[in-house]
Amino acid sequence: MPTTYRTFAFIDSQNLNLGVRSSGWRIDYRKFRLYLKNKYNVERAFMFIGLVSNQQKLYTELQAAGFILNKVKYPESLHESILRPFIPYVSEIFSLSDHCIGTL
């Protein structure tokens, strides 16, 4: 039986946002999600994003576009804010697939 691979995207929203803005563009999240699906066969797209109380409209837009949000409320300590967002998702990431074959 041939091996079947599943493709997942893990996106840092801040890097995506700053990269797109530095080029003078605005991102259409729905088109971006379709691009990931059509070009790379991305089955699930996880968006890591900071939790800001006045951005609920953005969160709703991202979910409607097909992204799975991992909202992170940053603690006071810089050390914790760098490390903590990723710790809860490590087991989820590795349980999604038996093998990781690369990055895009």
TORKOL-4160 file (C-alpha; in steps of 0.2 Angstrom, whole numbers, padded with zeros to 4 digits, m for minus):
104
<pt num="1" X="0000" Y="0000" Z="0000"/>
<pt num="2" X="0007" Y="0017" Z="m0005"/>
<pt num="3" X="0011" Y="0029" Z="0009"/>
<pt num="4" X="m0001" Y="0044" Z="0011"/>
<pt num="5" X="0005" Y="0060" Z="0018"/>
<pt num="6" X="m0005" Y="0074" Z="0026"/>
<pt num="7" X="0000" Y="0092" Z="0024"/>
<pt num="8" X="m0002" Y="0104" Z="0038"/>
<pt num="9" X="0003" Y="0123" Z="0039"/>
<pt num="10" X="0009" Y="0131" Z="0055"/>
<pt num="11" X="0009" Y="0150" Z="0052"/>
<pt num="12" X="0015" Y="0164" Z="0064"/>
<pt num="13" X="0003" Y="0178" Z="0060"/>
<pt num="14" X="0015" Y="0192" Z="0065"/>
<pt num="15" X="0028" Y="0186" Z="0053"/>
<pt num="16" X="0015" Y="0184" Z="0039"/>
<pt num="17" X="0007" Y="0201" Z="0043"/>
<pt num="18" X="0024" Y="0211" Z="0044"/>
<pt num="19" X="0031" Y="0202" Z="0028"/>
<pt num="20" X="0015" Y="0206" Z="0018"/>
<pt num="21" X="0014" Y="0224" Z="0024"/>
<pt num="22" X="0033" Y="0228" Z="0021"/>
<pt num="23" X="0029" Y="0224" Z="0003"/>
<pt num="24" X="0015" Y="0237" Z="0003"/>
<pt num="25" X="0001" Y="0223" Z="0001"/>
<pt num="26" X="m0014" Y="0218" Z="0011"/>
<pt num="27" X="m0018" Y="0199" Z="0013"/>
<pt num="28" X="m0035" Y="0192" Z="0008"/>
<pt num="29" X="m0035" Y="0177" Z="0021"/>
<pt num="30" X="m0048" Y="0167" Z="0011"/>
<pt num="31" X="m0038" Y="0168" Z="m0005"/>
<pt num="32" X="m0022" Y="0164" Z="0005"/>
<pt num="33" X="m0031" Y="0148" Z="0013"/>
<pt num="34" X="m0036" Y="0143" Z="m0004"/>
<pt num="35" X="m0019" Y="0145" Z="m0011"/>
<pt num="36" X="m0012" Y="0134" Z="0003"/>
<pt num="37" X="m0025" Y="0121" Z="m0001"/>
<pt num="38" X="m0023" Y="0121" Z="m0020"/>
<pt num="39" X="m0004" Y="0124" Z="m0021"/>
<pt num="40" X="0002" Y="0113" Z="m0007"/>
<pt num="41" X="m0013" Y="0102" Z="m0003"/>
<pt num="42" X="m0014" Y="0109" Z="0015"/>
<pt num="43" X="m0027" Y="0100" Z="0024"/>
<pt num="44" X="m0026" Y="0110" Z="0041"/>
<pt num="45" X="m0019" Y="0127" Z="0043"/>
<pt num="46" X="m0015" Y="0133" Z="0061"/>
<pt num="47" X="m0013" Y="0151" Z="0064"/>
<pt num="48" X="m0003" Y="0156" Z="0079"/>
<pt num="49" X="m0009" Y="0174" Z="0084"/>
<pt num="50" X="m0008" Y="0185" Z="0099"/>
<pt num="51" X="m0025" Y="0187" Z="0109"/>
<pt num="52" X="m0030" Y="0206" Z="0108"/>
<pt num="53" X="m0047" Y="0210" Z="0115"/>
<pt num="54" X="m0052" Y="0222" Z="0101"/>
<pt num="55" X="m0048" Y="0210" Z="0087"/>
<pt num="56" X="m0062" Y="0198" Z="0087"/>
<pt num="57" X="m0068" Y="0203" Z="0070"/>
<pt num="58" X="m0050" Y="0198" Z="0063"/>
<pt num="59" X="m0052" Y="0181" Z="0073"/>
<pt num="60" X="m0069" Y="0178" Z="0065"/>
<pt num="61" X="m0063" Y="0182" Z="0048"/>
<pt num="62" X="m0048" Y="0170" Z="0049"/>
<pt num="63" X="m0059" Y="0156" Z="0056"/>
<pt num="64" X="m0071" Y="0159" Z="0041"/>
<pt num="65" X="m0057" Y="0158" Z="0029"/>
<pt num="66" X="m0053" Y="0141" Z="0036"/>
<pt num="67" X="m0039" Y="0144" Z="0048"/>
<pt num="68" X="m0038" Y="0135" Z="0065"/>
<pt num="69" X="m0033" Y="0148" Z="0077"/>
<pt num="70" X="m0021" Y="0146" Z="0092"/>
<pt num="71" X="m0024" Y="0162" Z="0101"/>
<pt num="72" X="m0011" Y="0166" Z="0114"/>
<pt num="73" X="m0012" Y="0178" Z="0128"/>
<pt num="74" X="0005" Y="0184" Z="0133"/>
<pt num="75" X="0011" Y="0184" Z="0151"/>
<pt num="76" X="0020" Y="0199" Z="0158"/>
<pt num="77" X="0037" Y="0190" Z="0158"/>
<pt num="78" X="0047" Y="0191" Z="0141"/>
<pt num="79" X="0054" Y="0174" Z="0145"/>
<pt num="80" X="0037" Y="0166" Z="0147"/>
<pt num="81" X="0030" Y="0176" Z="0132"/>
<pt num="82" X="0043" Y="0168" Z="0120"/>
<pt num="83" X="0042" Y="0150" Z="0126"/>
<pt num="84" X="0024" Y="0147" Z="0133"/>
<pt num="85" X="0014" Y="0149" Z="0117"/>
<pt num="86" X="0022" Y="0134" Z="0109"/>
<pt num="87" X="0023" Y="0122" Z="0123"/>
<pt num="88" X="0004" Y="0117" Z="0123"/>
<pt num="89" X="0004" Y="0113" Z="0104"/>
<pt num="90" X="0020" Y="0102" Z="0103"/>
<pt num="91" X="0010" Y="0086" Z="0108"/>
<pt num="92" X="m0004" Y="0091" Z="0096"/>
<pt num="93" X="0008" Y="0095" Z="0082"/>
<pt num="94" X="0017" Y="0078" Z="0083"/>
<pt num="95" X="0001" Y="0068" Z="0085"/>
<pt num="96" X="m0006" Y="0074" Z="0069"/>
<pt num="97" X="0006" Y="0064" Z="0059"/>
<pt num="98" X="0018" Y="0050" Z="0061"/>
<pt num="99" X="0032" Y="0058" Z="0050"/>
<pt num="100" X="0037" Y="0076" Z="0046"/>
<pt num="101" X="0045" Y="0076" Z="0029"/>
<pt num="102" X="0049" Y="0094" Z="0027"/>
<pt num="103" X="0044" Y="0112" Z="0027"/>
<pt num="104" X="0037" Y="0124" Z="0014"/>
